[in-house]
């Protein structure tokens, strides 16, 4: 990944825990590494194919001057989120905010906060077999589309499938969603649990009926295994009702554990020989 670097941009702001810092203000130094793809700009010599670092500098300055923050951590998060939303070709950012005049009453050069934030690709499965099934699925899609931590939300076809497991219940309506997110895997999990709860989802019977079920299938190529989250979804290779809509969105996405593409897993599950 290519980089555009900004070093020690000087901004006067009013950020700090102490009242004097908010009143008198002080100097801050901001450095940024903008992760992007400069190949097109290098070929065309057109600024619109790159990221205008002058605009970025003025955007950083405007954000730091628009209000007071207590913590540098909050300043950094705000700048990163705003810039990642503002520039479509900004894939990620590394920010360092230095505070040369930190009020600690000891000799010191600077204190600083350094963060890295980027867009991550996440795929979800969604399903419902209670009430207005389509409305439940539509709600999940809308919540992702309207949330500032997601972008580029795409949705597969809705398909009706027979229930999975041995519980007698109505047929399901299933689909998959792909998008970009700024959230961590556990933050995504917390958010989809909130979406499910808003549709009165309960977990009384394993593989039982539900108003809305939202599962994380993939998060980039990450492998997560802990007490409350497993990525990739462990039952993904066994579920035609997930692989089929997922193959519409990402047929060539390669599972980080099996090494197989989504299309290959679907073909194998359906009992056909991969060409």
PyMOL commands that set and color helices and strands:
alter all, ss='L'
color gray80, all
select helices_A, chain A and resi 19-24+39-44+47-49+53-66+72-86+133-146+185-198+236-238+240-250+262-269
alter helices_A, ss='H'
color red, helices_A
select strands_A, chain A and resi 2-13+26-36+92-99+111-118+120-128+150-155+159-161+172-181+213-219+224-225+230-231
alter strands_A, ss='S'
color yellow, strands_A
deselect
rebuild
show_as cartoon
